[in-house]
Amino acid sequence: MSESAAPVEVRGLVKRYGELTAVAGVDLTVEPGDVYGYLGPNGAGKTTSLRMMLGLIRPTAGQVRLFGRDPQVTVRALEGVAGFVEAPRFYPYLSGLENLRMMAAFDGGDSRDRIPSALDVVDLADRAKDRVGGYSHGMRQRLGIAAALLRNPRLMLLDEPTTGLDPGGMRDMRELVRRLAGEGITVVLSSHLLSEVDELCNRVAIVLKGSMVYEGHLDELRRTAGAGYRLRTTDNAIAERVCRAQPGVENMRTSGAEIHFSADEGTVGELSVALVESGAAILALAPEHATLEELFFRLTEGEENGDRAPVALERTA
């Protein structure tokens, strides 16, 4: 394992099943310490990509490197790597503790010694001796992360870890991901939930129909969208006319008692003077950031026949 190599480096990744192309040329790089969101609607190829990253299926084309190693060439590429694809599976008639002991025996080394701390991290120590068949879906998801922690991972890949959870379970899982990242574990998190990626991730890959439409920092994605502002005045009718006449003011729209527009800082300063001179006193003028939802649809509009591509992304959880 190379200490200097990126935890995940994917280039030209393709997976075809007959005439169906599930993944169509994915390129991404996950840096140490990232909480990396792999975002796309259901059916976008996220799970297939993760399976190839973990060496579970062979790519049709392209390559994957985990800390510089190819999981198709050597099982040693998975050293320091853990996680689960879709949902973790356990023996339901055994307790959580017994399931973890079996997995630790398979991994060998000092994995068994990590069981108590892993159970503490996922808040299952009090239920460790209960049969997994009696666990809720959220508890099984957390047990899956405990099993991954037995490997003392530097990189964790989680496929839709909050799917099927109630709001409380989602909150707990997100807090757990934050805790893992706080301990220095690089996390790759696939999700179709916009709010989840926006809340947890510092970098993101957005995929649609198996193809990448964006890869990079969320902050940079927001910057490329341009600065947005919201404005409220004593006379919005006058303010709208001033905004339309002001060079550099773009994308103006009204919503209730507010006017929204995009412009650079210099233009905003000139607009402020023009508004005062017009008699429309400024009650509120503040910057606003584009939501991930807005950015996603800006990137994916027109991807299919000139129309917005159909998606199944969710805003909130």
C-alpha positions as CSV (number, residue, x, y, z in Angstrom):
1,M,0.0,0.0,0.0
2,S,1.4,3.3,-1.1
3,E,1.2,6.0,1.6
4,S,1.2,8.8,-1.0
5,A,-1.4,7.2,-3.3
6,A,-5.0,8.4,-3.3
7,P,-7.4,6.2,-1.4
8,V,-9.5,5.8,-4.6
9,E,-8.5,6.6,-8.2
10,V,-10.8,5.6,-11.0
11,R,-10.1,6.2,-14.7
12,G,-12.4,5.4,-17.6
13,L,-14.5,3.0,-15.7
14,V,-17.1,1.2,-17.9
15,K,-19.4,-1.7,-17.2
16,R,-21.7,-3.2,-19.8
17,Y,-24.2,-6.1,-19.5
18,G,-24.8,-7.0,-23.1
19,E,-26.3,-3.9,-24.8
20,L,-26.9,-2.2,-21.4
21,T,-24.2,0.2,-20.3
22,A,-24.5,0.5,-16.5
23,V,-21.4,2.7,-16.1
24,A,-20.1,4.8,-18.9
25,G,-16.6,6.2,-18.4
26,V,-16.4,7.3,-14.8
27,D,-13.3,9.3,-13.6
28,L,-12.9,10.3,-10.0
29,T,-10.2,10.8,-7.4
30,V,-10.9,10.5,-3.6
31,E,-8.3,12.3,-1.5
32,P,-7.3,11.4,2.1
33,G,-9.8,12.7,4.6
34,D,-12.6,13.3,2.1
35,V,-16.2,12.6,2.9
36,Y,-16.9,12.0,-0.8
37,G,-20.5,11.9,-2.1
38,Y,-21.3,9.7,-5.0
39,L,-24.6,11.3,-6.0
40,G,-27.1,10.3,-8.5
41,P,-30.7,9.0,-9.0
42,N,-31.6,5.4,-8.5
43,G,-30.3,3.4,-11.5
44,A,-27.5,5.8,-12.2
45,G,-24.8,3.1,-11.8
46,K,-23.6,4.0,-8.3
47,T,-23.8,0.5,-6.8
48,T,-22.2,-1.0,-9.9
49,S,-19.3,1.5,-9.6
50,L,-18.8,0.6,-5.9
51,R,-18.8,-3.1,-6.7
52,M,-16.0,-2.5,-9.3
53,M,-14.1,-0.3,-6.8
54,L,-14.2,-3.2,-4.3
55,G,-13.2,-5.8,-6.9
56,L,-16.5,-7.6,-6.6
57,I,-17.1,-7.4,-10.4
58,R,-14.7,-6.9,-13.2
59,P,-14.9,-3.7,-15.3
60,T,-15.6,-3.9,-19.0
61,A,-13.0,-1.1,-19.4
62,G,-11.0,1.3,-17.2
63,Q,-9.2,0.8,-14.0
64,V,-9.5,1.2,-10.2
65,R,-6.7,1.9,-7.8
66,L,-7.2,1.7,-4.0
67,F,-4.1,3.3,-2.4
68,G,-2.3,2.6,-5.7
69,R,-3.3,-1.1,-6.0
70,D,-5.7,-2.8,-8.4
71,P,-8.3,-4.9,-6.6
72,Q,-8.6,-7.1,-9.7
73,V,-5.0,-8.0,-9.5
74,T,-4.4,-8.5,-5.8
75,V,-6.5,-8.9,-2.8
76,R,-4.0,-6.9,-0.9
77,A,-5.6,-3.8,-2.6
78,L,-8.3,-4.2,0.0
79,E,-6.0,-3.8,3.0
80,G,-7.3,-0.8,5.0
81,V,-10.5,-0.8,3.0
82,A,-14.0,-1.8,4.3
83,G,-17.6,-1.1,3.9
84,F,-20.7,-2.6,2.3
85,V,-22.6,-2.5,-1.0
86,E,-26.4,-2.4,-0.8
87,A,-27.2,-3.8,2.7
88,P,-25.0,-5.7,5.1
89,R,-25.9,-9.4,5.6
90,F,-25.7,-11.3,8.9
91,Y,-26.9,-14.6,10.4
92,P,-30.2,-13.6,11.9
93,Y,-30.2,-16.5,14.4
94,L,-26.9,-15.3,15.9
95,S,-26.3,-12.3,18.1
96,G,-24.6,-9.2,16.9
97,L,-21.6,-10.1,19.0
98,E,-21.4,-13.7,17.6
99,N,-21.7,-12.4,14.0
100,L,-18.8,-10.0,14.7
101,R,-16.7,-12.8,16.2
102,M,-17.2,-14.9,13.1
103,M,-16.1,-12.0,10.9
104,A,-13.1,-11.3,13.1
105,A,-12.1,-15.0,12.9
106,F,-12.2,-14.7,9.1
107,D,-10.1,-11.6,9.0
108,G,-7.6,-12.8,11.7
109,G,-5.0,-10.7,13.3
110,D,-6.2,-8.5,16.1
111,S,-9.7,-8.0,14.6
112,R,-11.4,-9.7,17.6
113,D,-9.8,-7.2,20.0
114,R,-11.6,-4.3,18.1
115,I,-15.1,-5.7,18.7
116,P,-15.8,-3.9,21.9
117,S,-14.7,-0.5,20.6
118,A,-16.5,-1.1,17.3
119,L,-19.8,-1.8,19.2
120,D,-19.3,1.4,21.2
121,V,-18.7,3.5,18.1
122,V,-22.0,2.4,16.6
123,D,-23.9,2.4,19.9
124,L,-24.8,-1.3,19.9
125,A,-22.9,-2.4,23.0
126,D,-26.1,-2.8,25.0
127,R,-27.7,-4.9,22.2
128,A,-24.7,-6.9,21.2
129,K,-26.0,-10.2,22.8
130,D,-29.4,-9.9,21.1
131,R,-30.2,-11.9,18.0
132,V,-29.7,-10.0,14.8
133,G,-33.1,-11.2,13.7
134,G,-34.6,-8.9,16.2
135,Y,-32.6,-5.9,15.1
136,S,-34.3,-3.0,13.3
137,H,-33.0,-2.0,9.9
138,G,-31.1,0.8,11.3
139,M,-29.4,-1.4,13.9
140,R,-28.3,-3.8,11.1
141,Q,-26.9,-0.9,9.2
142,R,-24.9,0.1,12.2
143,L,-23.8,-3.4,12.8
144,G,-22.5,-3.4,9.2
145,I,-20.3,-0.4,10.0
146,A,-19.1,-2.1,13.2
147,A,-18.1,-5.1,11.1
148,A,-16.2,-2.8,8.7
149,L,-14.4,-1.2,11.7
150,L,-13.0,-4.5,12.7
151,R,-10.6,-4.1,9.7
152,N,-9.3,-0.9,11.1
153,P,-10.0,0.8,7.8
154,R,-8.4,3.9,6.3
155,L,-11.1,3.9,3.7
156,M,-14.8,3.1,4.0
157,L,-17.2,2.7,1.1
158,L,-20.9,2.9,2.1
159,D,-23.7,2.3,-0.4
160,E,-26.8,4.2,0.5
161,P,-26.4,3.7,4.3
162,T,-29.5,5.6,5.2
163,T,-31.9,3.9,2.7
164,G,-35.0,2.5,4.5
165,L,-34.2,4.3,7.8
166,D,-36.8,6.5,9.6
167,P,-35.8,10.1,10.3
168,G,-34.2,9.2,13.6
169,G,-32.2,6.4,12.1
170,M,-31.0,8.8,9.3
171,R,-29.9,11.3,11.9
172,D,-28.0,8.7,13.8
173,M,-26.3,7.3,10.7
174,R,-25.2,10.8,9.5
175,E,-23.8,11.5,12.9
176,L,-21.9,8.2,12.8
177,V,-20.4,9.1,9.4
178,R,-19.3,12.4,10.8
179,R,-17.7,10.5,13.7
180,L,-15.8,8.2,11.4
181,A,-14.5,11.1,9.3
182,G,-13.5,12.9,12.6
183,E,-11.3,9.8,13.4
184,G,-9.4,10.2,10.1
185,I,-11.3,7.6,8.0
186,T,-11.8,8.6,4.4
187,V,-15.4,7.9,3.5
188,V,-17.1,7.3,0.1
189,L,-20.8,7.6,0.4
190,S,-23.2,6.8,-2.4
191,S,-26.6,8.4,-2.1
192,H,-29.6,9.6,-4.0
193,L,-30.5,12.1,-1.2
194,L,-29.4,15.6,-2.0
195,S,-29.7,16.7,1.6
196,E,-27.5,13.9,2.8
197,V,-24.6,14.7,0.4
198,D,-25.0,18.5,1.1
199,E,-24.9,18.0,4.8
200,L,-22.0,15.4,5.0
201,C,-19.7,15.7,2.1
202,N,-16.9,18.1,1.1
203,R,-16.4,16.7,-2.4
204,V,-18.9,15.1,-4.8
205,A,-19.2,13.2,-8.0
206,I,-22.6,13.6,-9.7
207,V,-23.6,10.7,-12.1
208,L,-26.5,10.4,-14.4
209,K,-27.2,7.3,-16.5
210,G,-23.8,5.9,-15.7
211,S,-21.9,9.1,-16.8
212,M,-20.2,11.8,-14.8
213,V,-21.6,15.3,-15.0
214,Y,-19.5,16.8,-12.2
215,E,-16.6,15.9,-10.0
216,G,-14.9,18.2,-7.4
217,H,-15.5,20.3,-4.3
218,L,-19.0,21.3,-3.4
219,D,-17.7,24.8,-2.6
220,E,-16.2,25.1,-6.1
221,L,-19.5,23.9,-7.6
222,R,-21.3,26.6,-5.8
223,R,-18.8,29.2,-6.9
224,T,-19.2,28.3,-10.5
225,A,-22.9,28.9,-10.2
226,G,-22.2,32.5,-9.5
227,A,-23.0,34.6,-6.4
228,G,-26.7,35.0,-5.7
229,Y,-28.4,37.8,-3.7
230,R,-31.9,38.4,-2.2
231,L,-33.3,41.9,-2.0
232,R,-36.2,43.5,-0.2
233,T,-37.1,47.2,-0.5
234,T,-39.8,49.7,0.4
235,D,-41.0,49.6,-3.2
236,N,-40.2,46.4,-5.1
237,A,-41.9,47.6,-8.3
238,I,-39.3,50.4,-8.6
239,A,-36.6,48.0,-7.5
240,E,-37.4,45.5,-10.2
241,R,-37.1,48.2,-12.9
242,V,-33.8,49.4,-11.4
243,C,-32.5,45.8,-11.4
244,R,-33.4,45.2,-15.0
245,A,-31.7,48.4,-16.1
246,Q,-28.5,47.7,-14.1
247,P,-25.7,46.2,-16.2
248,G,-24.4,43.0,-14.7
249,V,-27.6,42.0,-12.9
250,E,-28.7,38.6,-14.2
251,N,-31.2,35.8,-13.5
252,M,-33.6,38.2,-11.7
253,R,-36.8,36.7,-10.4
254,T,-39.3,37.6,-7.7
255,S,-40.5,35.4,-4.9
256,G,-43.1,36.8,-2.5
257,A,-41.7,40.1,-1.1
258,E,-38.1,39.4,-2.3
259,I,-36.2,39.9,-5.5
260,H,-33.5,37.3,-6.3
261,F,-30.7,37.9,-8.7
262,S,-27.0,37.1,-9.4
263,A,-24.2,39.6,-9.8
264,D,-20.6,40.2,-8.8
265,E,-19.8,42.4,-5.7
266,G,-19.0,45.5,-7.8
267,T,-22.4,45.3,-9.5
268,V,-24.1,44.9,-6.2
269,G,-22.5,48.1,-4.9
270,E,-23.6,50.1,-7.9
271,L,-27.1,48.6,-7.7
272,S,-27.3,49.7,-4.0
273,V,-26.6,53.3,-5.0
274,A,-29.1,53.2,-7.9
275,L,-31.8,51.8,-5.6
276,V,-31.3,54.6,-3.1
277,E,-31.4,57.3,-5.8
278,S,-34.6,55.8,-7.2
279,G,-36.4,56.1,-3.9
280,A,-36.6,52.4,-3.2
281,A,-35.0,52.1,0.2
282,I,-33.2,48.8,0.9
283,L,-34.7,46.8,3.8
284,A,-32.6,43.7,3.1
285,L,-29.8,42.8,0.7
286,A,-28.0,39.5,1.5
287,P,-26.0,36.9,-0.4
288,E,-27.5,33.4,-0.8
289,H,-25.9,30.2,-1.8
290,A,-27.4,27.9,-4.4
291,T,-28.7,24.7,-2.9
292,L,-27.3,21.4,-4.1
293,E,-30.7,20.7,-5.6
294,E,-30.5,23.8,-7.8
295,L,-26.9,22.9,-8.8
296,F,-27.9,19.4,-9.6
297,F,-30.6,20.3,-12.0
298,R,-28.5,23.0,-13.6
299,L,-26.0,20.3,-14.4
300,T,-28.5,17.7,-15.6
301,E,-31.0,19.7,-17.5
302,G,-31.1,18.8,-21.1
303,E,-29.2,15.5,-20.7
304,E,-32.0,13.6,-22.5
305,N,-33.5,14.9,-25.7
306,G,-33.1,18.5,-24.7
307,D,-35.3,18.1,-21.7
308,R,-34.5,17.7,-18.0
309,A,-33.6,14.1,-17.4
310,P,-36.0,12.2,-15.2
311,V,-34.5,11.7,-11.7
312,A,-35.5,10.1,-8.4
313,L,-33.5,12.3,-6.1
314,E,-34.9,13.4,-2.8
315,R,-34.4,16.8,-1.2
316,T,-34.9,16.1,2.5
317,A,-34.8,13.2,4.9
